[in-house]
Amino acid sequence: MRVEALSNSDRRKPPLQMTRKGVKWRVVDIEELIAENSRVVARITQSGVHTGGHPRMPIPTNGKFENEAIYIFTITNQKISEIRAVSDRLGLFLQLGWDWPETD
């Protein structure tokens, strides 16, 4: 399943259109979607453009990126009550030319 961001002139929003500070999301591809009991797991590929400030990269690079992420949703009373996620941050950092954070 592919969800693409719509133009500003289109008032409808796709179900997975996401905005985060400093990132303009273009596409979210759902590669796998698995549900069991009260949990839903989504493996996605997300792509976008770094358009604004971010704590690790305050100056926009306007660089494009694509990375994979896994989200685990817990459903309680037919609503999402918890979200846990992990993504390929090293790949994201390398694509945008960011320095990998050093440990103390």
N, C-alpha and C positions, 0 to 999 in steps of 0.2 A: 504494500500500500504506500503511495506517495502522497504527501501533503505539500502543496506549494503555497508560498505566501502570495496574497492577492494584491493588486494595485490599490492605491489610496482611493481611487474612484469607486472601487467595489466595496459595498458596505458589509457584505458577508465576510466572516472570518473562518478560515479552515479550523477544524477541531484541534490541531496540534500546532497552530501558529504560536511561536514563543518569542518573547522579547526579554533580553537581559541587558543590564547596563553595559554599554560598550560594544554590543554585538547585534548585528542585524541578521536574523535567521532567514535563510532562503528556502531551504527544503529539509523536511524530516522524512526519511524513508523508514518505515517499520519493516524490519527484516524478519523478526519473529515476535509472536504474541502468544503467551502461554498463561492460562488461568487454571487455578486449582484452589478450591475452598475460598478463603477470603483474600487470596493473593493473585496479582496479575504481574507478569514479568514481560517487559518489552525490550527487545534488542533493536536499537535503532542506529541509523547512520544520519548524522546531522551535518549540514553545511551552512555557511554564512560568510559574513564579512565583518572584520573588526573595525567598527566605525566610530568608536568613542573611547572615553577613558576607562581604564581597568586598573585595579590596585597594582598589578605587576607590569602594566604597560600603559602609562597615563596618556601617551600620545598615540592617536589612532594610526594604525599602519595601513588601513584600507586593504589589508591582505585577506584573501579568500582562504577558507579552511574547510576541511571535511574530516570528521572523526566519528568513531563508534562509541556508543554508550549503552549501558544496561540500566533500566529503571525497574524497581520493585515497588509496586503499589499495594498497600493494605487497604481493603475495603471494609468499612464498618457502617451499618445502617444505610447501605447503598450509596455511600459517599467515600471519597478517598480520605483516609484518616492518617496515613503515613506515606511518605515517599523516600526511598533510598536510591542512590544512584552512584555509578562509577563510570568514568569515561577515560579515553586515551588522552590524558593531559600532556604527556611527553610529545606525542604526535602533534597535538595542537600547538604547543610551544614552539616546536621545530618549524612547523608550517608558517607561523607568524613571526619568526625570528626573535622570539623572547628568550631570555636567559632562564635556564632551569634554576629554581630556587636552591640555595645552598643551605645545608643544615648547620646548626650551631655546634 
